[in-house]
């Protein structure tokens, strides 16, 4: 195996899109994917870049990816990195590819002066949980993640009343 980790480039959008679809299939969340290659191109490589990717290749063949973006810790007064997606193609799992992607991302975080690297994992994904814990990651069970999407997000954005009205 000749593994190479590199930053994603605009020419990789079709590959990144397919890896996202493969991840959604693995997580049984295909019904939530509304991503298009055009939206992905704009978000990753457009005027305002919202996220970045690392691509793992073996002899030029994509075998995994990580998609991440910066966040900020007010308590640390430092940036952090949030890992949105980490995926290794099923046939290549257990070969150190996921660890190599996380190592490259940890190196990026250290080089950029980040105080933390964090991510979420589905509760049922025990293989991933064991993998992360073997690397020294700890669950942050003191927090519950909340999310606004779709109509509730649009509804809140459109509210005109002030608190208490």
ABEGO torsion letter per residue (X at the ends): XBBBBBBBBAAAAAAAAAAAAAAAAAAGAAAABABBAAAAAAAAABABBABBBBBBBBGGBBAEBBBBBBBBBAAAGBBBBBBABBBBBAAABGAGAAAAAAAAAAAAAAAAGBABBBBBBBAABAAAAAAAAAAGBBBBAABBBBBBBEAAAAAAAABABBBGX
